[in-house]
Structures are given as structure tokens and as C-alpha cells.
Amino acid sequence: MQVLVAGASGFIGSALVERLRGAGHEIVRLVRRRATADDEVSWAPADGTIDATVMDRVDAVISLSGASLAHLPWTKRYRDEILQSRLDATRTLTEAMRSAEHPPAVFLSASAVGIYGDRPAELLTEHSAIGTGFLAEVVERWEGQAALAPEATRTVMFRSGIVVGDGGGALQRVATLTKLGLAGRLGTGEQYWPWIALEDEVRAIEFLLDSQLAGPVNLAGPTPATAGEITAELAEQLHRPHAFAVPERALELALGVAADELLLASQKVRPQRLIDAGFRFAHLTVASAIAAMISGSRAPG
């Protein structure tokens, strides 16, 4: 396939491009500067500008664009950027696809499990209702924009959890604190954190390229884990203490909305549609994912 990728230089995007190229796909990267290589196309999503003719020559589009949720604190200005960066990028892509004479057959649009909100008592699948809160509202609007792709284009909104891998992501920040001996329970530690290994994240996206799935698909590991289990596992594998306990109120005072939405929200997410479609995870437990993150290795085979 010839695949157009937005966000190709990011934490997930760079790993995805490497994997897709290794599988024989031809990658075209969207860049926010003047294109200087044959595999680059310039765009300015904030202005809605892109060379729309690219849509007539690619088979698939993968969008990973959006301001990082791991950037703290979430000021009012940054919350606006979180929303607008996702809407602008997705709108620019869907409008270009709709203007193409032969639009791409597949559109894979990044999304997030934040759409479920804080749901401590529920097992969450793709059939679960949309939750409440800032991220739930952001993701609902983000997915709504993705759904405006042409009818002829199979569209998937892949709802990612916390991506566990070397080189970036929210858990890398927790790992840095752990290495400094500052690991501990965040709030009660009983809230579920939906995690997925970076390797499985990119393998799942590749799987979605060739599958017949459309609509929302959860990208989360098959074995749920709580925040306390994850921070304790990090500490154990890094041979550091897990002695601190940070009260919920202290997190809320320090981080505001981000504390409630990222650290304290409980989301026991199951990747039901991936499992039903036959996807096989390389990392079945968060311990395996953390080990891969620390070593920079991949699962055998």
C-alpha cells in the first residue's frame, strides 16, 4: 500500500513508519514545513491547507496528529490546543479526501479511551456509552470529524490507551520519577489505567489497515491493570522503592483537570473488537510491556 501518515515523526508515528516500511508499504509523510524529500508532502492543518492531489494517489491515510496529552499543566490555553489541533488536522484530511476523485480506501484516525470518562465500576468496550468530562468531549468531537470522511472510505477511529514504550508517552514521565526514587501510589491506586505496549499499538494499527473493521476500535492491552499495579511494577523492574503515596487532592491542586482526567480516572477498557477480529497481542501483561520499554526490546517473533 501507499500510506499517507500525519504525525509520522512522533512517538507512535516513528515506530509505525518503521514497521510499515518493514512490511513493504510505501510511506508518504505529512510535514509542517517545506517538503524536502520525495516521501514528504507539506501541510498546514491550522490553516486547513494541504496538496489535496495526494489523496488521489494514496491507498490509505493514518492520522496521529494532535497536541500531546502528556504535556503538563493543562492550562486553559493548552486545553484549547488539545481540542483544536485534533479538529484542524482531521478536518483538513477529511476535506481533502472528499475533494479527491479517487479517495483513499482506508482512513485510520487516532482517538482515545478518554471518550469513556471516569467509569470505575464498568468494563468498557466499544459498545459502551460516551462518558463525561473534558477528554470525553474532545474525543467525541474528534471522532465526529473523522466520521466525515467519504462514504467510500472505510474509517476506523482507534481509541488508544496509555502507550508503554521507549522514547516517549506518559508512562516515560512516571518512569523518570521512579528512577529518581520518587515512585508511589497516585491517589488510591485502585483506578484502572488502560495500557498498551508500543509494539502492540503499531501492530494493531497495521492490522487495521488490512482488516474489515470500521468505526471505533479500542487499542488497549488484554489484561487490565490498576495504577497502583503499574507504578509498583515499574519500581520493581527499575529496582527502586515504591514508598510514596500522593493524595488525590494534592494531585488535583498541582495538575488541575489533567489529574482527574489522566491520573485519577478509572477506565477498565477491553479491546473487544480487536480480539474478536483475531488480533494476537505480543505483550499480554503490563509487566511484559514495561520490561520491553525498559530494555528497548520487542517480543520474540
C-alpha positions, -999 to 999 in steps of 0.1 A, spaced: 0 0 0 9 36 -4 1 51 30 -1 88 39 9 94 76 2 125 96 22 127 128 49 104 113 78 119 135 61 114 168 65 87 195 39 64 179 44 76 143 81 70 141 76 34 153 47 29 130 65 42 99 94 18 107 71 -11 109 50 -3 78 82 2 57 95 -31 70 63 -48 58 68 -33 23 44 -4 24 54 29 8 51 58 32 43 94 24 48 117 54 30 149 60 53 177 73 46 212 87 74 228 67 86 228 31 89 193 18 125 184 11 123 147 3 104 126 -22 83 109 5 72 142 21 41 164 14 37 198 31 5 208 50 -6 234 75 -36 219 94 -42 250 114 -49 268 81 -66 239 65 -41 237 37 -27 206 20 -20 194 -15 -53 176 -20 -40 158 -51 -20 135 -27 -54 118 -18 -58 106 -54 -25 86 -52 -25 70 -18 -44 39 -7 -47 47 30 -44 77 54 -33 73 90 -37 104 113 -18 106 145 -19 144 148 -28 162 180 -11 181 208 3 158 234 -18 149 264 14 143 284 24 180 282 16 195 316 0 215 330 -33 218 310 -38 255 311 -70 269 295 -49 278 265 -34 243 262 -68 226 266 -79 247 236 -48 235 217 -56 198 226 -90 202 211 -83 225 181 -51 206 170 -72 174 166 -101 191 149 -79 210 125 -58 181 114 -88 157 110 -109 183 92 -80 191 68 -76 154 59 -113 146 56 -120 176 34 -91 167 11 -104 132 9 -138 144 0 -124 166 -28 -104 137 -43 -117 120 -75 -105 86 -62 -103 89 -24 -82 65 -3 -98 32 6 -89 34 43 -87 62 69 -73 53 103 -78 82 127 -63 83 161 -87 86 190 -85 79 228 -101 59 256 -107 93 272 -141 92 254 -154 69 282 -147 93 310 -142 81 346 -161 48 349 -146 28 379 -174 2 381 -176 -7 344 -159 -30 319 -156 -7 289 -159 -20 253 -166 -2 220 -203 -6 228 -201 14 260 -217 49 261 -197 81 258 -187 94 292 -184 129 306 -155 153 312 -131 174 291 -114 145 273 -147 127 266 -160 159 249 -127 164 230 -127 128 217 -164 128 208 -159 159 186 -126 144 172 -144 112 162 -173 132 148 -149 150 124 -132 117 114 -166 103 105 -169 130 78 -145 110 55 -161 99 22 -186 70 24 -163 50 1 -135 52 26 -135 26 54 -129 47 85 -116 35 118 -112 56 150 -87 37 171 -91 46 208 -57 42 223 -49 39 260 -15 47 277 11 36 252 40 19 270 73 22 251 108 36 250 111 71 237 80 89 248 45 87 262 30 95 296 45 64 313 80 76 304 75 105 328 64 82 355 95 60 348 117 91 351 103 99 386 107 62 395 144 62 386 148 92 409 133 71 438 100 91 437 77 62 428 45 57 447 8 53 447 -12 80 430 -45 86 448 -59 53 459 -40 34 432 -72 14 425 -81 33 394 -76 13 362 -51 27 336 -58 13 301 -23 5 288 -9 -10 256 27 -18 246 41 4 218 48 -27 198 12 -38 200 0 -3 193 18 -2 159 10 -38 152 -27 -32 158 -27 -1 135 -11 -22 108 -37 -49 114 -65 -23 110 -51 -14 76 -59 -48 62 -89 -58 83 -126 -51 75 -132 -33 108 -148 2 108 -159 26 134 -144 27 170 -118 1 180 -102 1 214 -64 -2 215 -56 -14 250 -38 -44 264 -59 -76 270 -51 -77 308 -64 -47 328 -41 -32 354 -46 -6 381 -25 25 385 -10 10 417 -1 -22 399 16 -3 371 36 21 393 46 -8 416 57 -29 386 78 0 372 95 4 406 102 -33 409 117 -36 374 138 -5 379 149 -17 414 136 15 431 114 19 461 76 23 458 72 42 491 53 74 484 15 80 484 3 111 467 -33 121 479 -58 128 452 -63 164 465 -25 171 461 -26 159 425 -56 180 418 -40 211 433 -8 205 413 -22 195 380 -59 206 379 -80 190 352 -52 168 340 -50 150 374 -87 140 372 -87 131 335 -53 113 332 -41 101 366 -72 95 387 -98 85 361 -106 48 361 -111 31 328 -112 -7 326 -110 -9 288 -113 -42 269 -101 -43 232 -132 -64 223 -133 -58 186 -96 -64 181 -98 -97 200 -129 -108 180 -111 -100 148 -83 -123 157 -56 -99 166 -28 -115 188 -10 -94 213 27 -96 217 25 -83 253 -3 -98 273 5 -81 306 17 -47 316 48 -63 332 58 -76 298 52 -41 282 72 -24 309 101 -49 305 101 -41 268 100 -4 275 130 -6 299 151 -28 277 140 -13 244 134 -48 231 105 -64 212 86 -96 219 101 -128 203 87 -135 169 
